[in-house]
């Protein structure tokens, strides 16, 4: 086999392997933003990449008070979530592209394969400690200012 033929075959394989690693396995350092939700300050970790969204808050033993994670998707759609390998109970808050809350569910079952599904299309899912949404009186139809988020 000639060297040029080997390069033609091996080079694309290397590029594809790098792309797969980058998309699915590379976990860049987390970005955080401070957001005020119903007059309560929260430190929110952003999950933008496929790897960050796949890992989410799984394997964490606690989530600090007034902390959360925002999952960012490119468009509004159905966004089912489950609690597989998640050790802490969470509130899941689905928001549309404008930051309007379209659904809220509390997942008290940890490490469960139960699917939590939004009823209206959403572009973001905000996870907070379980029952935080009740504590700060969040309701469907409320807005969360996402202007600090750089999609």
PAVEX-612962 format. One line per field, with one value per atom (N, C-alpha, C, O): residue in one letter; atom name; x, y, z; residue number from 1. Coordinates in steps of 0.001 Angstrom, whole numbers, always signed. Layout:
<rs>
residu <- c(a | ...)
atome <- c(CA | ...)
east <- c(X | ...)
north <- c(Y | ...)
up <- c(Z | ...)
num <- c(NUM | ...)
</rs>
This chain:
<rs>
residu <- c(x | x | x | x | x | x | x | x | x | x | x | x | x | x | x | x | x | x | x | x | x | x | x | x | x | x | x | x | x | x | x | x | x | x | x | x | x | x | x | x | x | x | x | x | x | x | x | x | x | x | x | x | x | x | x | x | x | x | x | x | x | x | x | x | x | x | x | x | x | x | x | x | x | x | x | x | x | x | x | x | x | x | x | x | x | x | x | x | x | x | x | x | x | x | x | x | x | x | x | x | x | x | x | x | x | x | x | x | x | x | x | x | x | x | x | x | x | x | x | x | x | x | x | x | x | x | x | x | x | x | x | x | x | x | x | x | x | x | x | x | x | x | x | x | x | x | x | x | x | x | x | x | x | x | x | x | x | x | x | x | x | x | x | x | x | x | x | x | x | x | x | x | x | x | x | x | x | x | x | x | x | x | x | x | x | x | x | x | x | x | x | x | x | x | x | x | x | x | x | x | x | x | x | x | x | x | x | x | x | x | x | x | x | x | x | x | x | x | x | x | x | x | x | x | x | x | x | x | x | x | x | x | x | x | x | x | x | x | x | x | x | x | x | x | x | x | x | x | x | x | x | x | x | x | x | x | x | x | x | x | x | x | x | x | x | x | x | x | x | x | x | x | x | x | x | x | x | x | x | x | x | x | x | x | x | x | x | x | x | x | x | x | x | x | x | x | x | x | x | x | x | x | x | x | x | x | x | x | x | x | x | x | x | x | x | x | x | x | x | x | x | x | x | x | x | x | x | x | x | x | x | x | x | x | x | x | x | x | x | x | x | x | x | x | x | x | x | x | x | x | x | x | x | x | x | x | x | x | x | x | x | x | x | x | x | x | x | x | x | x | x | x | x | x | x | x | x | x | x | x | x | x | x | x | x | x | x | x | x | x | x | x | x | x | x | x | x | x | x | x | x | x | x | x | x | x | x | x | x | x | x | x | x | x | x | x | x | x | x | x | x | x | x | x | x | x | x | x | x | x | x | x | x | x | x | x | x | x | x | x | x | x | x | x | x | x | x | x | x | x | x | x | x | x | x | x | x | x | x | x | x | x | x | x | x | x | x | x | x | x | x | x | x | x | x | x | x | x | x | x | x | x | x | x | x | x | x | x | x | x | x | x | x | x | x | x | x | x | x | x | x | x | x | x | x | x | x | x | x | x | x | x | x | x | x | x | x | x | x | x | x | x | x | x | x | x | x | x | x | x | x | x | x | x | x | x | x | x | x | x | x | x | x | x | x | x | x | x | x | x | x | x | x | x | x | x | x | x | x | x | x | x | x | x | x | x | x | x | x | x | x | x | x | x | x | x | x | x | x | x | x | x | x | x | x | x | x | x | x | x | x | x | x | x | x | x | x | x | x | x | x | x | x | x)
atome <- c(N | CA | C | O | N | CA | C | O | N | CA | C | O | N | CA | C | O | N | CA | C | O | N | CA | C | O | N | CA | C | O | N | CA | C | O | N | CA | C | O | N | CA | C | O | N | CA | C | O | N | CA | C | O | N | CA | C | O | N | CA | C | O | N | CA | C | O | N | CA | C | O | N | CA | C | O | N | CA | C | O | N | CA | C | O | N | CA | C | O | N | CA | C | O | N | CA | C | O | N | CA | C | O | N | CA | C | O | N | CA | C | O | N | CA | C | O | N | CA | C | O | N | CA | C | O | N | CA | C | O | N | CA | C | O | N | CA | C | O | N | CA | C | O | N | CA | C | O | N | CA | C | O | N | CA | C | O | N | CA | C | O | N | CA | C | O | N | CA | C | O | N | CA | C | O | N | CA | C | O | N | CA | C | O | N | CA | C | O | N | CA | C | O | N | CA | C | O | N | CA | C | O | N | CA | C | O | N | CA | C | O | N | CA | C | O | N | CA | C | O | N | CA | C | O | N | CA | C | O | N | CA | C | O | N | CA | C | O | N | CA | C | O | N | CA | C | O | N | CA | C | O | N | CA | C | O | N | CA | C | O | N | CA | C | O | N | CA | C | O | N | CA | C | O | N | CA | C | O | N | CA | C | O | N | CA | C | O | N | CA | C | O | N | CA | C | O | N | CA | C | O | N | CA | C | O | N | CA | C | O | N | CA | C | O | N | CA | C | O | N | CA | C | O | N | CA | C | O | N | CA | C | O | N | CA | C | O | N | CA | C | O | N | CA | C | O | N | CA | C | O | N | CA | C | O | N | CA | C | O | N | CA | C | O | N | CA | C | O | N | CA | C | O | N | CA | C | O | N | CA | C | O | N | CA | C | O | N | CA | C | O | N | CA | C | O | N | CA | C | O | N | CA | C | O | N | CA | C | O | N | CA | C | O | N | CA | C | O | N | CA | C | O | N | CA | C | O | N | CA | C | O | N | CA | C | O | N | CA | C | O | N | CA | C | O | N | CA | C | O | N | CA | C | O | N | CA | C | O | N | CA | C | O | N | CA | C | O | N | CA | C | O | N | CA | C | O | N | CA | C | O | N | CA | C | O | N | CA | C | O | N | CA | C | O | N | CA | C | O | N | CA | C | O | N | CA | C | O | N | CA | C | O | N | CA | C | O | N | CA | C | O | N | CA | C | O | N | CA | C | O | N | CA | C | O | N | CA | C | O | N | CA | C | O | N | CA | C | O | N | CA | C | O | N | CA | C | O | N | CA | C | O | N | CA | C | O | N | CA | C | O | N | CA | C | O | N | CA | C | O | N | CA | C | O | N | CA | C | O | N | CA | C | O | N | CA | C | O | N | CA | C | O | N | CA | C | O | N | CA | C | O | N | CA | C | O | N | CA | C | O | N | CA | C | O | N | CA | C | O | N | CA | C | O | N | CA | C | O | N | CA | C | O | N | CA | C | O | N | CA | C | O | N | CA | C | O | N | CA | C | O | N | CA | C | O | N | CA | C | O | N | CA | C | O | N | CA | C | O)
east <- c(+841 | +0 | +881 | +1867 | +547 | +1365 | +1082 | +28 | +2052 | +1913 | +721 | +29 | +471 | -653 | -1988 | -2928 | -2084 | -3308 | -3539 | -4666 | -2474 | -2577 | -3051 | -3918 | -2487 | -2907 | -4367 | -5091 | -4797 | -6186 | -7138 | -8251 | -6732 | -7588 | -7480 | -8496 | -6255 | -6046 | -6438 | -7018 | -6146 | -6437 | -7920 | -8235 | -8849 | -10274 | -10694 | -11535 | -10115 | -10445 | -10009 | -10749 | -8838 | -8347 | -9248 | -9607 | -9612 | -10480 | -11834 | -12343 | -12419 | -13713 | -13602 | -14490 | -12532 | -12338 | -12234 | -12804 | -11522 | -11391 | -12749 | -13094 | -13514 | -14843 | -15781 | -16508 | -15771 | -16615 | -16210 | -17067 | -14917 | -14448 | -14890 | -15385 | -14716 | -15051 | -16542 | -16931 | -17375 | -18824 | -19388 | -20278 | -18884 | -19538 | -18776 | -19387 | -17487 | -16723 | -15973 | -15660 | -15686 | -14933 | -15825 | -16881 | -15412 | -16153 | -15348 | -14453 | -15661 | -14937 | -15284 | -16289 | -14457 | -14763 | -16109 | -16460 | -16839 | -18208 | -18239 | -17388 | -19243 | -19540 | -20634 | -21546 | -20545 | -21558 | -22063 | -21317 | -23335 | -23899 | -24719 | -25263 | -24793 | -25652 | -26963 | -26983 | -28049 | -29384 | -30270 | -30200 | -31089 | -32091 | -33393 | -33909 | -33918 | -35177 | -36150 | -35940 | -37210 | -38191 | -37511 | -37791 | -36634 | -35917 | -34984 | -34606 | -34609 | -33649 | -32468 | -32648 | -31257 | -30045 | -29650 | -29617 | -29351 | -28907 | -27625 | -27430 | -26750 | -25549 | -25875 | -26100 | -25894 | -26357 | -25207 | -24536 | -24999 | -24014 | -24683 | -25824 | -23974 | -24535 | -24105 | -22922 | -25071 | -24813 | -25127 | -26289 | -24058 | -24219 | -23850 | -24536 | -22781 | -22305 | -23081 | -23738 | -22999 | -23654 | -23146 | -23935 | -21846 | -21265 | -21769 | -22109 | -21820 | -22304 | -23772 | -24168 | -24574 | -26003 | -26208 | -27103 | -25392 | -25517 | -25170 | -25868 | -24117 | -23696 | -24616 | -24985 | -24988 | -25886 | -25390 | -24212 | -26301 | -25957 | -25780 | -25774 | -25637 | -25484 | -24190 | -23191 | -24243 | -23120 | -22758 | -21820 | -23454 | -23184 | -23982 | -25149 | -23339 | -24000 | -24806 | -25660 | -24541 | -25345 | -25232 | -24310 | -26189 | -26210 | -26331 | -27259 | -25411 | -25411 | -26733 | -27453 | -27028 | -28227 | -28142 | -27085 | -29247 | -29327 | -28373 | -27800 | -28217 | -27437 | -28320 | -29350 | -27905 | -28660 | -27881 | -26729 | -28528 | -27929 | -28971 | -30128 | -28535 | -29400 | -28919 | -27778 | -29811 | -29537 | -30026 | -31185 | -29135 | -29433 | -29537 | -28608 | -30683 | -30911 | -31102 | -31432 | -30904 | -30896 | -32264 | -32365 | -33315 | -34652 | -35670 | -35337 | -36909 | -37979 | -38447 | -38656 | -38604 | -39041 | -39464 | -39463 | -39819 | -40051 | -38686 | -37805 | -38517 | -37216 | -37417 | -37525 | -37467 | -37623 | -36328 | -35227 | -36487 | -35347 | -35620 | -36771 | -34546 | -34663 | -33620 | -32765 | -33686 | -32822 | -31780 | -31212 | -31531 | -30539 | -29205 | -28694 | -28650 | -27372 | -27392 | -26338 | -28574 | -28688 | -29029 | -30006 | -28211 | -28299 | -29073 | -29295 | -29483 | -30186 | -31548 | -31669 | -32572 | -33873 | -33813 | -33155 | -34506 | -34420 | -35786 | -36703 | -35902 | -36989 | -36494 | -35355 | -37346 | -37044 | -38029 | -39245 | -37479 | -38288 | -38008 | -36889 | -39017 | -38874 | -39245 | -40266 | -38398 | -38627 | -38623 | -37872 | -39466 | -39453 | -38315 | -37518 | -38238 | -37121 | -37068 | -36014 | -38197 | -38258 | -38010 | -38010 | -37799 | -37603 | -38893 | -38894 | -39994 | -41282 | -41353 | -41061 | -41737 | -41867 | -43087 | -44205 | -42850 | -43944 | -44288 | -45334 | -43429 | -43726 | -42766 | -41632 | -43221 | -42404 | -42725 | -43891 | -41684 | -41865 | -40822 | -39691 | -41207 | -40264 | -39962 | -40869 | -38683 | -38233 | -37638 | -36464 | -38462 | -37982 | -37324 | -36574 | -37610 | -37011 | -35614 | -35458 | -34620 | -33252 | -32863 | -33443 | -31882 | -31375 | -32519 | -32558 | -33428 | -34610 | -34604 | -34047 | -35227 | -35361 | -36727 | -37090 | -37478 | -38755 | -38475 | -37537 | -39284 | -39122 | -40007 | -41201 | -39402 | -40125 | -40205 | -39183 | -41427 | -41656 | -42384 | -43334 | -41930 | -42625 | -43904 | -43978 | -44916 | -46202 | -46251 | -47015 | -45450 | -45358 | -43908 | -42996 | -43696 | -42333 | -41451 | -41893 | -40191 | -39234 | -37882 | -37595 | -37057 | -35694 | -34659 | -33489 | -35097 | -34197 | -34840 | -36063 | -33984 | -34440 | -33531 | -32308 | -34141 | -33418 | -33640 | -34780 | -32552 | -32654 | -32191 | -31107 | -33050 | -32758 | -32968 | -33508 | -32548 | -32842 | -34349 | -35126 | -34756 | -36179 | -36891 | -36400 | -38043 | -38953 | -38496 | -39178 | -37363 | -36964 | -38001 | -38266 | -38587 | -39577 | -40768 | -41338 | -41143 | -42229 | -41768 | -42505 | -40543 | -40023 | -39981 | -40252 | -39637 | -39543 | -40786 | -40815 | -41812 | -43131 | -43114 | -43735 | -42398 | -42400 | -43666 | -44124 | -44221 | -45426 | -45284 | -44522 | -46024 | -46091 | -46603 | -47583 | -45937 | -46294 | -45351 | -45277 | -44615 | -43608 | -42451 | -42269 | -41681 | -40513 | -39229 | -39200 | -38189 | -36853 | -35977 | -35918 | -35308 | -34465 | -33209 | -32344 | -33118 | -31991 | -31040 | -30238 | -31120 | -30307 | -28801 | -27996 | -28407 | -26996 | -26443 | -25239 | -27349 | -26946 | -26471 | -27172 | -25284 | -24762 | -24919 | -24054 | -26031 | -26268 | -25129 | -25091)
north <- c(-1182 | +0 | +1239 | +1300 | +2190 | +3402 | +4314 | +4231 | +5187 | +6122 | +7052 | +7371 | +7487 | +8405 | +7705 | +8325 | +6429 | +5683 | +5491 | +5599 | +5208 | +5066 | +6380 | +6376 | +7496 | +8804 | +9094 | +9657 | +8719 | +8946 | +8147 | +8601 | +6990 | +6143 | +6534 | +6679 | +6705 | +6934 | +8345 | +8513 | +9342 | +10730 | +10948 | +11521 | +10506 | +10691 | +9931 | +10408 | +8756 | +7987 | +8747 | +8794 | +9335 | +10120 | +11328 | +11612 | +12031 | +13213 | +12821 | +13503 | +11735 | +11270 | +10887 | +11214 | +10202 | +9822 | +11053 | +11073 | +12071 | +13306 | +13987 | +14455 | +14048 | +14671 | +13930 | +14558 | +12610 | +11821 | +12065 | +12261 | +12053 | +12320 | +13711 | +13873 | +14695 | +16088 | +16256 | +16963 | +15610 | +15760 | +15004 | +15509 | +13803 | +12950 | +12703 | +12307 | +12918 | +12549 | +13711 | +13650 | +14741 | +15880 | +16711 | +17182 | +16891 | +17713 | +18977 | +18959 | +20073 | +21317 | +21800 | +21385 | +22669 | +23208 | +23911 | +24527 | +23806 | +24318 | +25839 | +26498 | +26370 | +27791 | +27984 | +27163 | +29057 | +29390 | +30801 | +31667 | +31021 | +32365 | +32559 | +31608 | +33799 | +34149 | +34665 | +35583 | +34064 | +34429 | +34706 | +34009 | +35717 | +35996 | +35346 | +35637 | +34462 | +33774 | +34131 | +33766 | +34841 | +35309 | +35930 | +35552 | +36865 | +37614 | +36769 | +37181 | +35597 | +34749 | +34534 | +34171 | +34758 | +34596 | +33126 | +32416 | +32688 | +31320 | +31336 | +32182 | +30388 | +30145 | +28934 | +27831 | +29164 | +28142 | +27671 | +28471 | +26364 | +25740 | +25489 | +25031 | +25787 | +25627 | +24305 | +23965 | +23572 | +22331 | +22608 | +22634 | +22817 | +23180 | +22043 | +21818 | +21325 | +20282 | +18988 | +18813 | +18094 | +16791 | +16073 | +15495 | +16105 | +15420 | +16041 | +15316 | +17363 | +18027 | +17692 | +17445 | +17684 | +17379 | +15911 | +15583 | +15036 | +13610 | +13344 | +12581 | +13952 | +13748 | +14476 | +13920 | +15699 | +16464 | +16499 | +16742 | +16255 | +16240 | +14818 | +14604 | +13850 | +12466 | +12293 | +12970 | +11377 | +11005 | +12074 | +11872 | +13173 | +14181 | +13833 | +13450 | +13974 | +13607 | +14749 | +14526 | +15977 | +17106 | +18246 | +18305 | +19136 | +20356 | +21484 | +21496 | +22423 | +23476 | +24244 | +24249 | +24874 | +25690 | +26824 | +27430 | +27099 | +28159 | +27920 | +28858 | +26659 | +26278 | +25449 | +24921 | +25343 | +24540 | +24324 | +24740 | +23668 | +23429 | +23739 | +23333 | +24473 | +24811 | +24052 | +24205 | +23229 | +22480 | +23318 | +23728 | +23569 | +24453 | +23633 | +22918 | +23752 | +23049 | +24091 | +25240 | +23713 | +24658 | +25102 | +26064 | +24417 | +24733 | +24165 | +23352 | +24602 | +24120 | +22740 | +22506 | +21845 | +20484 | +19801 | +20428 | +18541 | +17745 | +17360 | +16925 | +17519 | +17250 | +16306 | +16760 | +15001 | +14044 | +13919 | +13929 | +13802 | +13633 | +12445 | +12103 | +11818 | +10758 | +10978 | +11854 | +10192 | +10377 | +9264 | +9072 | +8542 | +7454 | +8001 | +8986 | +7368 | +7725 | +9098 | +9627 | +9671 | +10947 | +10629 | +9938 | +11141 | +10771 | +11772 | +11534 | +12879 | +13925 | +14210 | +14231 | +14430 | +14802 | +16208 | +17097 | +16392 | +17654 | +18134 | +17341 | +19449 | +20050 | +20203 | +20609 | +19880 | +20105 | +21148 | +20982 | +22219 | +23346 | +23540 | +23883 | +23321 | +23479 | +24911 | +25439 | +25529 | +26908 | +26968 | +26250 | +27828 | +28002 | +28929 | +29343 | +29250 | +30066 | +31453 | +32088 | +31935 | +33269 | +33254 | +34309 | +32072 | +31960 | +31791 | +31881 | +31546 | +31322 | +29873 | +28944 | +29693 | +28345 | +27672 | +28179 | +26510 | +25777 | +24490 | +23892 | +24058 | +22861 | +22782 | +23254 | +22189 | +21969 | +20579 | +20216 | +19809 | +18488 | +18326 | +18794 | +17662 | +17328 | +15840 | +15008 | +15517 | +14131 | +13751 | +14004 | +13143 | +12705 | +11339 | +10964 | +10591 | +9262 | +9428 | +9873 | +9079 | +9174 | +7862 | +6811 | +7938 | +6789 | +5958 | +4735 | +6643 | +6010 | +6164 | +7121 | +5215 | +5322 | +5887 | +5874 | +6380 | +7040 | +8259 | +9014 | +8440 | +9554 | +10718 | +10548 | +11897 | +13131 | +13921 | +14232 | +14240 | +14809 | +16143 | +16286 | +17107 | +18383 | +18251 | +17464 | +19044 | +19010 | +19992 | +19792 | +21046 | +22027 | +22096 | +21805 | +22475 | +22508 | +23470 | +24532 | +23068 | +23852 | +23840 | +22962 | +24827 | +24913 | +24766 | +24491 | +24950 | +24881 | +24022 | +23954 | +23367 | +22688 | +23146 | +23034 | +23659 | +24125 | +23122 | +22818 | +22608 | +21705 | +22431 | +23012 | +22381 | +22958 | +21869 | +20808 | +22119 | +21173 | +20964 | +21889 | +19748 | +19424 | +20405 | +20742 | +20846 | +21751 | +23206 | +24044 | +23527 | +24941 | +25748 | +26903 | +25146 | +25886 | +26293 | +27367 | +25446 | +25803 | +26871 | +27815 | +26722 | +27685 | +29099 | +30061 | +29227 | +30573 | +30910 | +31899 | +30059 | +30321 | +30432 | +31328 | +29515 | +29476 | +28791 | +27805 | +29333 | +28765 | +28719 | +29482 | +27822 | +27794 | +29152 | +29672 | +29715 | +31045 | +32132 | +33205 | +31857 | +32817 | +32858 | +31942 | +33930 | +34085 | +34078 | +34600 | +33488 | +33549 | +34261 | +33865 | +35302 | +36099 | +35314 | +35083 | +34911 | +34134 | +34979 | +34437 | +36291 | +37170 | +37021 | +37394 | +36489 | +36272 | +34991 | +34735 | +34197 | +32930 | +33192 | +33810 | +32721 | +32813 | +31453 | +30587 | +31267 | +29978 | +29728 | +28698)
up <- c(+0 | +0 | +0 | +735 | -789 | -864 | +331 | +961 | +628 | +1751 | +1555 | +2521 | +336 | +95 | +329 | +827 | -20 | +215 | +1710 | +2192 | +2430 | +3885 | +4511 | +5385 | +4067 | +4581 | +4250 | +5072 | +3069 | +2667 | +3547 | +3815 | +3992 | +4831 | +6307 | +6986 | +6802 | +8232 | +8659 | +9732 | +7872 | +8250 | +8565 | +9608 | +7691 | +8032 | +9287 | +10048 | +9507 | +10709 | +11951 | +12934 | +11927 | +13059 | +13294 | +14437 | +12253 | +12364 | +12950 | +13840 | +12461 | +12975 | +14444 | +15231 | +14828 | +16230 | +17120 | +18211 | +16675 | +17450 | +17588 | +18673 | +16521 | +16575 | +17519 | +18289 | +17469 | +18373 | +19818 | +20680 | +20088 | +21446 | +21900 | +23015 | +21055 | +21397 | +21668 | +22598 | +20859 | +21004 | +22198 | +22883 | +22456 | +23431 | +24726 | +25719 | +24754 | +25932 | +26576 | +27765 | +25838 | +26354 | +27263 | +26839 | +28494 | +29444 | +29739 | +30584 | +29048 | +29327 | +30727 | +31305 | +31261 | +32585 | +32518 | +31512 | +33591 | +33622 | +33630 | +34226 | +32954 | +33022 | +34058 | +34166 | +34810 | +35811 | +35555 | +35097 | +35855 | +35829 | +37098 | +37660 | +37532 | +38660 | +38090 | +37270 | +38534 | +38052 | +39261 | +40273 | +39137 | +40165 | +39717 | +38637 | +40562 | +40274 | +41384 | +42541 | +41036 | +42027 | +43244 | +44381 | +43000 | +44042 | +44893 | +45990 | +44406 | +45104 | +44168 | +43005 | +44677 | +43865 | +43784 | +44789 | +42567 | +42314 | +41512 | +40639 | +41819 | +41019 | +40143 | +40641 | +38831 | +37898 | +37010 | +36358 | +37001 | +36122 | +34773 | +34716 | +33696 | +32357 | +31738 | +31729 | +31227 | +30498 | +29039 | +28632 | +28246 | +26830 | +25893 | +24896 | +26196 | +25288 | +25510 | +26537 | +24545 | +24672 | +25919 | +26666 | +26146 | +27310 | +28619 | +29554 | +28691 | +29904 | +30154 | +31293 | +29099 | +29257 | +29617 | +30396 | +29062 | +29369 | +30826 | +31495 | +31323 | +32706 | +33677 | +34712 | +33360 | +34231 | +35660 | +35918 | +36583 | +38011 | +38538 | +39750 | +37642 | +38084 | +38874 | +38633 | +39811 | +40682 | +41719 | +42490 | +41761 | +42794 | +44037 | +43962 | +45164 | +46415 | +47010 | +47868 | +46560 | +47033 | +46034 | +45221 | +46121 | +45333 | +46346 | +47155 | +46307 | +47315 | +47300 | +46302 | +48395 | +48499 | +47480 | +47301 | +46826 | +45813 | +44642 | +44087 | +44284 | +43117 | +42199 | +42618 | +40946 | +40008 | +38731 | +38607 | +37785 | +36479 | +35416 | +35519 | +34387 | +33260 | +32030 | +31595 | +31477 | +30259 | +29091 | +29051 | +28141 | +27028 | +25744 | +25368 | +25083 | +23824 | +22721 | +23012 | +21488 | +20380 | +19893 | +19132 | +20318 | +19832 | +20810 | +21673 | +20663 | +21534 | +21066 | +19875 | +22026 | +21718 | +23011 | +24070 | +22937 | +24131 | +24693 | +23952 | +25988 | +26616 | +27804 | +28944 | +27544 | +28640 | +29454 | +28903 | +30768 | +31672 | +32576 | +32845 | +33043 | +34033 | +35118 | +34992 | +36174 | +37339 | +37469 | +38544 | +36400 | +36431 | +36931 | +36398 | +37944 | +38559 | +39244 | +39599 | +39430 | +40144 | +41597 | +41886 | +42491 | +43904 | +44750 | +45937 | +44162 | +44914 | +44281 | +43057 | +45106 | +44549 | +43950 | +44490 | +42835 | +42106 | +41638 | +41428 | +41479 | +40713 | +39284 | +39055 | +38333 | +36929 | +36418 | +36515 | +35878 | +35419 | +33938 | +33555 | +33105 | +31665 | +31281 | +31721 | +30456 | +30015 | +28493 | +27833 | +27947 | +26498 | +26091 | +26932 | +24819 | +24304 | +24924 | +24924 | +25455 | +26062 | +27573 | +28207 | +28152 | +29597 | +30372 | +31600 | +29672 | +30337 | +30822 | +30069 | +32069 | +32638 | +32022 | +32108 | +31394 | +30759 | +31506 | +31250 | +32422 | +33213 | +34391 | +34311 | +35473 | +36671 | +37201 | +37356 | +37476 | +38088 | +39190 | +39058 | +40272 | +41335 | +41251 | +41256 | +41175 | +41098 | +42445 | +42714 | +43287 | +44602 | +44545 | +45446 | +43472 | +43311 | +42733 | +41596 | +43498 | +42991 | +42311 | +42585 | +41429 | +40676 | +40077 | +40215 | +39424 | +38864 | +37346 | +36808 | +36670 | +35225 | +34829 | +33653 | +35806 | +35507 | +34625 | +34881 | +33599 | +32671 | +33118 | +33364 | +33217 | +33516 | +32213 | +31601 | +31797 | +30470 | +30575 | +31343 | +29801 | +29732 | +28912 | +27968 | +29296 | +28604 | +27442 | +26497 | +27498 | +26427 | +25971 | +26745 | +24732 | +24189 | +24977 | +25417 | +25141 | +25921 | +25225 | +24411 | +25556 | +25027 | +26131 | +25865 | +27370 | +28525 | +29607 | +29727 | +30392 | +31598 | +32728 | +32645 | +33774 | +34954 | +36069 | +36422 | +36622 | +37767 | +39017 | +39060 | +40040 | +41353 | +42389 | +42074 | +43613 | +44688 | +44770 | +44528 | +45110 | +45202 | +46124 | +47202 | +45682 | +46397 | +46426 | +47015 | +45808 | +45714 | +44941 | +45276 | +43908 | +43120 | +43984 | +43791 | +44926 | +45849 | +46832 | +47117 | +47355 | +48333 | +47780 | +48498 | +46483 | +45906 | +45072 | +44340 | +45205 | +44625 | +43097 | +42526 | +42441 | +40980 | +40485 | +41062 | +39406 | +38818 | +37293 | +36700 | +36688 | +35233 | +34769 | +35303 | +33777 | +33276 | +33764 | +33166 | +34865 | +35338 | +34340 | +33537 | +34407 | +33537 | +34374 | +35489 | +33828 | +34408 | +33378 | +32214 | +33819 | +32911 | +32544 | +33388 | +31297 | +30806 | +29965 | +29204 | +30093 | +29255 | +29521 | +28667 | +30675 | +30973 | +30330 | +30361 | +29749 | +29144 | +27725 | +26924 | +27430 | +26058 | +25410 | +25546 | +24700 | +24048 | +23134 | +22461)
num <- c(1 | 1 | 1 | 1 | 2 | 2 | 2 | 2 | 3 | 3 | 3 | 3 | 4 | 4 | 4 | 4 | 5 | 5 | 5 | 5 | 6 | 6 | 6 | 6 | 7 | 7 | 7 | 7 | 8 | 8 | 8 | 8 | 9 | 9 | 9 | 9 | 10 | 10 | 10 | 10 | 11 | 11 | 11 | 11 | 12 | 12 | 12 | 12 | 13 | 13 | 13 | 13 | 14 | 14 | 14 | 14 | 15 | 15 | 15 | 15 | 16 | 16 | 16 | 16 | 17 | 17 | 17 | 17 | 18 | 18 | 18 | 18 | 19 | 19 | 19 | 19 | 20 | 20 | 20 | 20 | 21 | 21 | 21 | 21 | 22 | 22 | 22 | 22 | 23 | 23 | 23 | 23 | 24 | 24 | 24 | 24 | 25 | 25 | 25 | 25 | 26 | 26 | 26 | 26 | 27 | 27 | 27 | 27 | 28 | 28 | 28 | 28 | 29 | 29 | 29 | 29 | 30 | 30 | 30 | 30 | 31 | 31 | 31 | 31 | 32 | 32 | 32 | 32 | 33 | 33 | 33 | 33 | 34 | 34 | 34 | 34 | 35 | 35 | 35 | 35 | 36 | 36 | 36 | 36 | 37 | 37 | 37 | 37 | 38 | 38 | 38 | 38 | 39 | 39 | 39 | 39 | 40 | 40 | 40 | 40 | 41 | 41 | 41 | 41 | 42 | 42 | 42 | 42 | 43 | 43 | 43 | 43 | 44 | 44 | 44 | 44 | 45 | 45 | 45 | 45 | 46 | 46 | 46 | 46 | 47 | 47 | 47 | 47 | 48 | 48 | 48 | 48 | 49 | 49 | 49 | 49 | 50 | 50 | 50 | 50 | 51 | 51 | 51 | 51 | 52 | 52 | 52 | 52 | 53 | 53 | 53 | 53 | 54 | 54 | 54 | 54 | 55 | 55 | 55 | 55 | 56 | 56 | 56 | 56 | 57 | 57 | 57 | 57 | 58 | 58 | 58 | 58 | 59 | 59 | 59 | 59 | 60 | 60 | 60 | 60 | 61 | 61 | 61 | 61 | 62 | 62 | 62 | 62 | 63 | 63 | 63 | 63 | 64 | 64 | 64 | 64 | 65 | 65 | 65 | 65 | 66 | 66 | 66 | 66 | 67 | 67 | 67 | 67 | 68 | 68 | 68 | 68 | 69 | 69 | 69 | 69 | 70 | 70 | 70 | 70 | 71 | 71 | 71 | 71 | 72 | 72 | 72 | 72 | 73 | 73 | 73 | 73 | 74 | 74 | 74 | 74 | 75 | 75 | 75 | 75 | 76 | 76 | 76 | 76 | 77 | 77 | 77 | 77 | 78 | 78 | 78 | 78 | 79 | 79 | 79 | 79 | 80 | 80 | 80 | 80 | 81 | 81 | 81 | 81 | 82 | 82 | 82 | 82 | 83 | 83 | 83 | 83 | 84 | 84 | 84 | 84 | 85 | 85 | 85 | 85 | 86 | 86 | 86 | 86 | 87 | 87 | 87 | 87 | 88 | 88 | 88 | 88 | 89 | 89 | 89 | 89 | 90 | 90 | 90 | 90 | 91 | 91 | 91 | 91 | 92 | 92 | 92 | 92 | 93 | 93 | 93 | 93 | 94 | 94 | 94 | 94 | 95 | 95 | 95 | 95 | 96 | 96 | 96 | 96 | 97 | 97 | 97 | 97 | 98 | 98 | 98 | 98 | 99 | 99 | 99 | 99 | 100 | 100 | 100 | 100 | 101 | 101 | 101 | 101 | 102 | 102 | 102 | 102 | 103 | 103 | 103 | 103 | 104 | 104 | 104 | 104 | 105 | 105 | 105 | 105 | 106 | 106 | 106 | 106 | 107 | 107 | 107 | 107 | 108 | 108 | 108 | 108 | 109 | 109 | 109 | 109 | 110 | 110 | 110 | 110 | 111 | 111 | 111 | 111 | 112 | 112 | 112 | 112 | 113 | 113 | 113 | 113 | 114 | 114 | 114 | 114 | 115 | 115 | 115 | 115 | 116 | 116 | 116 | 116 | 117 | 117 | 117 | 117 | 118 | 118 | 118 | 118 | 119 | 119 | 119 | 119 | 120 | 120 | 120 | 120 | 121 | 121 | 121 | 121 | 122 | 122 | 122 | 122 | 123 | 123 | 123 | 123 | 124 | 124 | 124 | 124 | 125 | 125 | 125 | 125 | 126 | 126 | 126 | 126 | 127 | 127 | 127 | 127 | 128 | 128 | 128 | 128 | 129 | 129 | 129 | 129 | 130 | 130 | 130 | 130 | 131 | 131 | 131 | 131 | 132 | 132 | 132 | 132 | 133 | 133 | 133 | 133 | 134 | 134 | 134 | 134 | 135 | 135 | 135 | 135 | 136 | 136 | 136 | 136 | 137 | 137 | 137 | 137 | 138 | 138 | 138 | 138 | 139 | 139 | 139 | 139 | 140 | 140 | 140 | 140 | 141 | 141 | 141 | 141 | 142 | 142 | 142 | 142 | 143 | 143 | 143 | 143 | 144 | 144 | 144 | 144 | 145 | 145 | 145 | 145 | 146 | 146 | 146 | 146 | 147 | 147 | 147 | 147 | 148 | 148 | 148 | 148 | 149 | 149 | 149 | 149 | 150 | 150 | 150 | 150 | 151 | 151 | 151 | 151)
</rs>
